[in-house]
């Protein structure tokens, strides 16, 4: 098994890279998706979030109001830490289960938004960073996602800097350009991942010790 950490700043295009890798055959463990699952209605995760932030973060249907929660935590680093302390252990446990189920010989890609922020690079055999300039991220968040500029900047500021992410990268995918330039890069990265997995298998399949990483702030 080859364990890969995939990360990138908000708006960098990490989700598209993750989708392409899944299409090639990677087993993708999506921390953001899991972060949503662990705070579904009736879960201990949601109960803990409500205990910490109050029932105002719930919709009328009793689901987590993600925009409301996001507006709270991304404006206050202490509250963001509180939320992450609730969600990250739950995401880590579920991610480890999915990784174990992948089996020997698999290429498991952990899609982890906060990999650099949480010092998780040592948990993986290598780290792939999807890179884009902050100006590109901002343009995508406001133009494609319809996010207000103030909110977009707050979310970007809550993450690692571009330099911090690149510092933990084994491989870098440049997604500063148009979408059509992305797929050839991902195809090249996939070929390298296959080579590394084959080499590891030939050497006895030894991988990096450690479990799965954790994801974003409850999908907020």
C-alpha positions as CSV (number, residue, x, y, z in Angstrom):
1,X,0.0,0.0,0.0
2,X,1.1,3.5,-0.8
3,X,-0.2,6.2,1.5
4,X,-0.5,9.6,-0.2
5,X,-1.4,12.9,1.4
6,X,-3.2,15.3,-1.0
7,X,-3.6,18.9,0.1
8,X,-4.0,22.4,-1.3
9,X,-5.5,25.7,-0.2
10,X,-9.2,26.5,-0.6
11,X,-9.9,27.3,-4.2
12,X,-6.7,25.6,-5.4
13,X,-8.5,22.8,-7.2
14,X,-7.7,19.9,-4.9
15,X,-11.1,18.4,-5.2
16,X,-10.7,18.1,-9.0
17,X,-7.3,16.5,-8.6
18,X,-8.9,14.0,-6.1
19,X,-11.6,13.2,-8.6
20,X,-9.1,12.6,-11.4
21,X,-7.0,10.3,-9.2
22,X,-10.1,8.3,-8.2
23,X,-10.8,7.8,-11.9
24,X,-7.3,6.4,-12.4
25,X,-7.9,3.9,-9.6
26,X,-6.8,5.5,-6.4
27,X,-8.7,4.8,-3.2
28,X,-9.6,8.3,-2.1
29,X,-10.3,9.0,1.6
30,X,-12.0,12.4,1.6
31,X,-11.5,14.1,4.9
32,X,-14.0,16.9,4.1
33,X,-16.7,14.3,3.2
34,X,-16.0,12.4,6.4
35,X,-16.1,15.6,8.4
36,X,-19.6,16.1,7.2
37,X,-20.6,12.5,8.0
38,X,-19.4,12.7,11.6
39,X,-21.7,15.6,12.4
40,X,-24.8,14.2,10.8
41,X,-28.0,14.4,13.0
42,X,-27.9,11.9,15.8
43,X,-24.1,11.6,15.9
44,X,-22.0,12.2,19.0
45,X,-20.1,14.7,16.8
46,X,-23.0,16.9,16.2
47,X,-24.0,16.7,19.9
48,X,-20.5,17.9,20.8
49,X,-20.6,20.8,18.3
50,X,-24.0,21.9,19.7
51,X,-22.7,21.7,23.3
52,X,-19.7,23.9,22.3
53,X,-21.5,26.5,20.1
54,X,-25.1,26.3,21.0
55,X,-28.3,25.4,19.1
56,X,-28.0,28.5,16.9
57,X,-25.7,26.5,14.7
58,X,-28.5,24.1,13.8
59,X,-31.1,24.5,11.0
60,X,-34.8,24.2,11.7
61,X,-34.5,20.5,10.6
62,X,-31.8,19.9,13.2
63,X,-28.9,19.6,10.8
64,X,-25.7,21.5,11.2
65,X,-25.9,25.0,9.6
66,X,-22.5,25.1,8.0
67,X,-22.6,28.6,6.7
68,X,-23.6,29.9,10.2
69,X,-20.9,27.8,11.9
70,X,-18.3,28.8,9.3
71,X,-19.0,32.5,9.9
72,X,-18.4,31.9,13.6
73,X,-15.2,29.8,13.5
74,X,-13.4,31.5,10.6
75,X,-13.7,34.8,12.4
76,X,-12.2,33.5,15.7
77,X,-9.1,31.3,15.8
78,X,-9.9,30.0,19.3
79,X,-13.4,28.9,18.2
80,X,-11.9,27.2,15.1
81,X,-9.5,25.3,17.4
82,X,-12.4,24.2,19.5
83,X,-14.3,22.9,16.5
84,X,-11.2,21.1,15.2
85,X,-10.6,19.5,18.5
86,X,-14.1,17.9,18.3
87,X,-14.1,16.9,14.7
88,X,-10.5,15.9,13.9
89,X,-10.3,12.8,16.2
90,X,-13.6,11.5,14.7
91,X,-12.3,12.1,11.1
92,X,-9.0,10.4,11.9
93,X,-10.7,7.3,13.3
94,X,-13.0,6.9,10.3
95,X,-10.1,7.6,7.8
96,X,-8.1,4.9,9.4
97,X,-10.9,2.4,8.9
98,X,-11.3,3.2,5.2
99,X,-7.5,2.9,4.7
100,X,-7.4,-0.5,6.4
101,X,-10.2,-1.7,4.1
102,X,-8.3,-0.7,0.9
103,X,-6.0,-3.7,1.2
104,X,-2.4,-4.4,0.1
105,X,-1.2,-2.9,-3.2
106,X,-3.7,-0.1,-3.1
107,X,-2.8,3.6,-3.6
108,X,-4.7,5.4,-0.9
109,X,-5.0,9.1,-1.4
110,X,-6.0,11.0,1.8
111,X,-7.6,14.2,0.6
112,X,-6.7,16.4,3.6
113,X,-7.3,20.2,3.5
114,X,-5.4,20.9,6.7
115,X,-2.4,18.6,6.2
116,X,0.2,21.3,6.5
117,X,-1.6,23.1,9.3
118,X,-1.7,20.0,11.5
119,X,1.8,18.7,10.8
120,X,0.5,15.5,9.2
121,X,3.0,15.1,6.4
122,X,5.0,12.4,8.3
123,X,2.0,10.1,8.3
124,X,2.2,9.6,4.5
125,X,4.7,8.0,2.2
126,X,4.6,11.2,0.2
127,X,2.6,14.5,-0.1
128,X,1.1,15.9,-3.2
129,X,0.3,19.6,-3.1
130,X,-2.1,21.3,-5.5
131,X,-0.7,24.8,-5.8
132,X,-2.3,28.1,-6.9
133,X,-1.5,31.7,-6.3
134,X,-3.5,33.4,-3.6
135,X,-4.9,35.8,-6.2
136,X,-6.2,32.8,-8.2
137,X,-7.7,31.2,-5.1
138,X,-9.6,34.5,-4.3
139,X,-10.8,34.9,-7.8
140,X,-12.2,31.3,-7.8
141,X,-13.9,31.6,-4.5
142,X,-15.6,34.9,-5.3
143,X,-16.3,34.2,-9.0
144,X,-17.1,30.5,-9.1
145,X,-18.4,29.9,-5.6
146,X,-20.1,33.2,-5.1
147,X,-18.3,33.8,-1.8
148,X,-18.1,37.4,-0.5
149,X,-14.5,38.6,-0.7
150,X,-14.3,39.2,3.1
151,X,-15.4,35.6,3.8
152,X,-13.0,34.2,1.2
153,X,-10.1,36.1,2.6
154,X,-11.0,34.9,6.2
155,X,-11.1,31.3,5.0
156,X,-7.8,31.6,3.2
157,X,-6.2,33.3,6.3
158,X,-7.3,30.4,8.5
159,X,-5.2,28.0,6.4
160,X,-1.5,27.5,6.0
161,X,0.3,29.9,3.7
162,X,1.3,28.8,0.2
163,X,4.9,28.6,1.3
164,X,4.1,26.3,4.3
165,X,2.2,23.9,2.0
166,X,5.0,23.8,-0.6
167,X,7.5,23.1,2.2
168,X,5.9,19.7,2.9
169,X,5.4,18.8,-0.8
170,X,6.9,15.7,-2.4
171,X,5.2,16.4,-5.7
172,X,3.5,19.7,-6.8
173,X,0.7,20.1,-9.2
174,X,0.4,23.6,-10.6
175,X,-3.2,24.6,-10.9
176,X,-2.8,28.3,-11.6
177,X,-4.0,27.9,-15.2
178,X,-7.0,26.6,-17.1
179,X,-8.6,23.3,-16.3
180,X,-7.3,21.6,-19.4
181,X,-3.8,22.0,-18.2
182,X,-4.5,20.1,-15.0
183,X,-5.3,16.6,-16.3
184,X,-1.9,15.9,-18.0
185,X,-0.2,16.9,-14.7
186,X,-2.4,14.5,-12.7
187,X,-1.8,11.7,-15.2
188,X,2.0,12.2,-14.7
189,X,1.6,12.2,-10.9
190,X,-0.5,9.0,-11.1
191,X,2.2,7.3,-13.2
192,X,4.8,8.2,-10.5
193,X,2.6,6.9,-7.7
194,X,2.2,3.6,-9.5
195,X,6.0,3.3,-9.8
196,X,6.5,4.1,-6.2
197,X,3.9,1.6,-5.1
198,X,5.4,-1.1,-7.3
199,X,8.9,-0.3,-5.8
200,X,7.5,-0.4,-2.3
201,X,5.8,-3.8,-3.0
202,X,9.1,-5.2,-4.4
203,X,10.9,-4.1,-1.2
204,X,8.3,-5.8,1.0
205,X,5.6,-3.2,1.0
206,X,7.1,-1.2,3.9
207,X,5.2,2.1,4.3
208,X,5.2,5.1,6.5
209,X,4.1,4.3,10.1
210,X,1.0,6.2,11.3
211,X,-2.7,6.5,10.8
212,X,-4.9,8.7,8.8
213,X,-5.1,12.4,8.8
214,X,-7.8,14.8,9.7
215,X,-9.8,17.2,7.6
216,X,-11.4,20.6,7.7
217,X,-13.6,22.2,10.2
218,X,-16.6,20.0,10.1
219,X,-17.0,21.0,6.5
220,X,-17.7,24.5,7.6
